[in-house]
């Protein structure tokens, strides 16, 4: 079972207790023993985060009863250190958006226009989504941490050093064993910078992937990794080429915005990616704001 399959199986997963999550994390880490290449490796950090974050939200991107008139039948063609995302303000006038393609292309242009942060390899990318928190190693070699909810115990995300990582037991304690690994980097300047190459990476060898799977990959990357402007823009442009996306007006992720959704299983809980109506900054998912994100020096440091 690969990382993407683990994420897909969260579609109908019920909420778990902290103990259950610790066991699930142990199983997930055990499944990461062999080095991975290609598409499966691009969201490995996000996969671990998604598995832990299932207490807060199912990682699925469905549709809010889409209006056929807003359906894109023929698609074409980051947060700085120390930023509290929900506290920012916008100025100017909103650009009219009628399709998901337009919205994602605006978001891509906004990503390219912003200056990028370049962290030190020994830092961590900190993310807070409501009660969910994560610290992810910039270069993938240091132990990170995930706190699935305010009342949950922390889970360790083991770093990968010289091709080996610690094996943790169900209590999140290190054992005497190690396993083969590939560093899961939080700073993703290794991703493609063109829409064509990014789409190929998302597709992998499966040309008939469910559209909802693309949505989960995109959400995992923008939620739990830092993509420099060119990579983030390429991700949004690649997503704009996936058929069936819809626009969701007047949706909130901590503050009002405009969203996009993917077709999804009818049993899936609705989740929508939300952008600022003026700046097209990524705000988070519907009713689950991307509160803060940035680079910190140590696990436990907050923005």
C-alpha positions in Angstrom: 0.0 0.0 0.0 1.5 3.4 -1.0 1.1 6.8 0.7 -1.6 8.0 -1.7 -3.7 4.9 -1.1 -3.5 5.6 2.6 -4.8 9.1 2.0 -7.6 7.9 -0.3 -8.9 5.5 2.4 -9.5 8.4 4.7 -12.6 9.3 2.6 -15.0 7.4 4.9 -12.9 7.1 8.0 -14.7 7.9 11.3 -13.1 10.1 14.0 -10.4 8.3 16.0 -9.2 8.6 19.6 -5.7 9.7 20.4 -4.7 6.1 21.2 -6.1 4.8 18.0 -4.2 7.5 16.1 -1.0 6.5 17.7 -1.4 3.0 16.6 -2.4 4.1 13.1 0.7 6.3 13.0 2.9 3.3 13.9 1.4 1.3 11.1 1.8 4.1 8.7 5.5 4.6 9.6 6.0 0.9 9.3 4.7 1.2 5.7 7.4 3.7 4.8 10.4 1.4 5.0 11.4 1.5 1.4 12.5 4.6 -0.5 9.9 5.9 -2.8 10.2 7.8 -6.1 7.9 9.7 -8.3 4.4 10.9 -7.3 4.1 8.8 -4.2 7.0 10.6 -2.6 5.8 14.2 -3.1 3.1 14.0 -0.4 4.8 11.7 2.1 4.9 14.4 4.8 1.3 15.4 4.1 0.2 11.8 4.3 1.4 11.4 7.8 -0.1 14.7 8.7 -3.4 13.7 7.1 -3.5 10.5 9.0 -3.1 12.3 12.3 -5.4 15.1 11.3 -8.4 12.8 10.7 -9.7 13.7 14.2 -10.3 17.2 12.8 -11.4 16.7 9.2 -11.6 13.9 6.6 -9.1 14.6 3.9 -11.5 14.7 1.0 -12.3 17.4 -1.5 -16.0 17.0 -2.5 -18.5 19.3 -4.1 -21.2 21.5 -2.4 -24.1 20.6 -4.7 -22.5 22.2 -7.6 -24.4 24.5 -9.9 -24.2 23.1 -13.5 -23.7 26.7 -14.7 -20.5 27.0 -12.7 -19.1 23.6 -13.8 -15.9 23.6 -15.8 -16.5 21.0 -18.4 -13.4 21.8 -20.4 -10.6 23.0 -18.3 -7.5 24.6 -19.9 -4.4 25.5 -20.1 3.1 31.4 0.9 3.0 32.3 4.1 6.1 34.1 5.3 7.8 33.3 8.6 5.9 34.7 11.6 2.6 35.3 9.8 -0.7 34.7 11.4 -2.8 34.1 8.3 -6.3 34.9 9.7 -5.1 38.2 11.0 -4.1 39.6 7.6 -6.3 42.2 5.8 -7.0 42.8 2.2 -7.4 45.9 0.1 -8.6 46.7 -3.4 -11.4 45.3 -5.4 -12.2 41.6 -6.1 -11.5 40.3 -9.6 -14.6 38.6 -11.1 -14.3 34.8 -11.0 -16.7 32.6 -12.9 -14.8 29.3 -13.1 -12.5 27.2 -11.1 -9.9 27.6 -13.8 -9.9 31.3 -13.4 -9.7 31.1 -9.6 -6.7 28.7 -9.7 -4.9 30.8 -12.3 -5.4 33.9 -10.2 -4.0 32.0 -7.2 -1.0 30.9 -9.3 -0.3 34.5 -10.4 -0.5 35.6 -6.7 1.9 32.9 -5.7 4.4 34.0 -8.2 4.2 37.7 -7.2 5.0 37.1 -3.5 8.6 37.0 -2.1 9.6 33.6 -0.8 11.1 32.6 2.5 14.2 30.5 2.3 14.6 28.6 5.6 17.7 27.0 7.1 17.8 23.2 6.8 17.7 22.8 10.5 14.4 24.7 10.9 10.8 23.4 11.0 7.7 24.4 9.1 5.0 25.1 11.6 1.3 24.9 10.6 -1.8 25.5 12.7 -5.3 24.7 11.4 -7.7 25.4 14.2 -6.8 22.9 17.0 -4.5 21.0 14.7 -0.7 21.7 14.8 2.3 20.3 13.0 6.0 20.9 13.0 7.7 19.4 9.9 11.5 19.2 9.3 12.7 21.5 6.5 15.2 19.0 5.2 13.4 15.9 6.5 16.2 14.8 8.8 14.9 16.0 12.2 12.0 14.6 14.3 8.9 16.6 13.8 5.6 16.6 15.7 1.9 16.5 15.0 -0.9 17.4 17.5 -4.1 16.2 16.0 -6.4 18.3 18.3 -6.2 20.4 21.4 -6.9 17.4 23.7 -4.8 14.8 21.8 -1.3 13.8 22.8 1.5 14.7 20.4 2.7 12.2 17.7 6.3 12.1 16.5 7.2 12.3 12.8 10.6 10.6 12.8 13.4 12.3 10.8 15.5 10.3 8.3 19.3 10.4 8.8 21.7 8.5 6.6 18.8 6.6 5.1 17.5 5.3 8.5 14.7 6.5 10.8 13.6 5.5 14.3 10.8 3.0 14.7 8.3 4.1 17.4 6.0 1.9 19.4 2.2 2.5 19.9 3.0 4.8 22.8 5.1 7.0 20.5 8.3 5.8 22.2 11.5 4.8 20.3 12.3 1.1 20.0 15.7 -0.4 19.4 14.9 -0.7 15.7 15.4 1.6 12.7 14.0 1.3 9.2 15.0 2.4 5.8 13.7 5.8 4.8 13.9 8.8 2.5 13.8 12.3 4.0 10.3 13.9 3.8 11.1 17.5 3.3 8.8 20.3 4.3 10.4 22.9 2.0 9.4 21.7 -1.4 11.7 23.6 -3.8 12.3 20.1 -5.4 8.9 20.0 -7.1 8.3 21.0 -10.7 7.8 24.6 -11.7 5.7 24.1 -14.8 2.0 23.0 -14.9 2.8 20.2 -17.4 5.5 18.6 -15.2 3.5 19.1 -12.0 0.4 17.4 -13.6 2.6 14.5 -14.7 4.0 14.1 -11.2 0.5 14.1 -9.8 -0.7 11.6 -12.3 2.2 9.2 -11.9 1.5 6.0 -13.9 -2.3 6.2 -13.3 -3.9 8.1 -16.2 -7.4 7.2 -14.8 -7.0 8.5 -11.2 -10.2 9.5 -9.5 -10.5 13.3 -9.7 -11.0 13.5 -5.9 -7.5 12.0 -5.5 -5.9 14.9 -7.3 -7.8 17.2 -4.9 -6.4 15.4 -1.8 -2.9 15.6 -3.1 -3.2 19.4 -3.8 -4.7 19.9 -0.4 -2.0 17.9 1.4 0.7 19.9 -0.3 -0.7 23.4 0.3 -1.7 22.6 3.9 1.4 20.9 5.2 4.3 21.8 3.1 5.9 25.1 2.1 6.0 25.5 -1.7 8.0 28.4 -3.0 6.1 30.7 -5.5 7.1 28.8 -8.7 6.2 25.4 -7.3 2.9 26.6 -5.7 1.9 28.4 -8.9 2.6 25.2 -10.9 0.5 23.2 -8.5 -2.5 25.5 -8.9 -2.1 25.6 -12.7 -1.9 21.8 -12.8 -5.0 21.6 -10.7 -6.8 23.9 -13.1 -6.5 21.2 -15.8 -8.3 18.6 -13.8 -11.9 18.3 -15.2 -15.0 18.7 -13.0 -13.9 21.4 -10.6 -16.5 23.9 -9.4 -16.5 27.3 -7.8 -18.1 27.7 -4.3 -19.1 31.3 -3.6 -19.4 33.0 -0.2 -17.5 30.3 1.8 -15.5 31.0 4.9 -12.2 29.6 6.2 -11.8 31.9 9.2 -12.7 34.9 7.0 -14.9 35.1 3.9 -13.5 33.8 0.6 -14.2 31.9 -2.6 -13.6 28.2 -2.9 -13.1 25.3 -5.3 -14.2 21.7 -4.9 -13.6 18.4 -6.6 -16.2 15.7 -7.5 -16.2 13.2 -4.7 -17.9 10.1 -3.3 -21.5 10.9 -2.2 -20.6 9.7 1.3 -17.7 12.0 1.8 -17.8 15.0 4.1 -17.7 18.2 2.1 -14.3 20.0 2.2 -13.5 23.0 0.0 -10.2 24.8 -0.6 -10.8 28.5 0.1 -9.0 31.6 -1.3 -9.2 35.3 -0.5 -11.5 37.0 -2.9 -9.1 39.9 -3.5 -5.5 38.6 -3.0 -6.3 34.9 -3.9 -4.2 33.9 -0.9 -4.9 30.4 0.3 -7.0 30.6 3.5 -7.6 27.0 4.4 -10.5 24.7 4.0 -14.2 25.4 4.6 -14.8 26.1 8.3 -11.2 25.0 9.0 -8.9 28.0 8.7 -5.2 27.9 7.9 -4.5 30.0 11.0 -0.7 30.3 10.9 2.2 29.0 9.0 5.9 29.8 8.9 9.4 28.6 9.8 10.5 28.2 13.4 13.8 27.1 15.1 12.5 24.3 17.3 9.6 21.8 17.7 7.2 23.5 20.1 7.9 27.0 18.8 4.8 28.8 17.6 3.9 31.8 15.5 
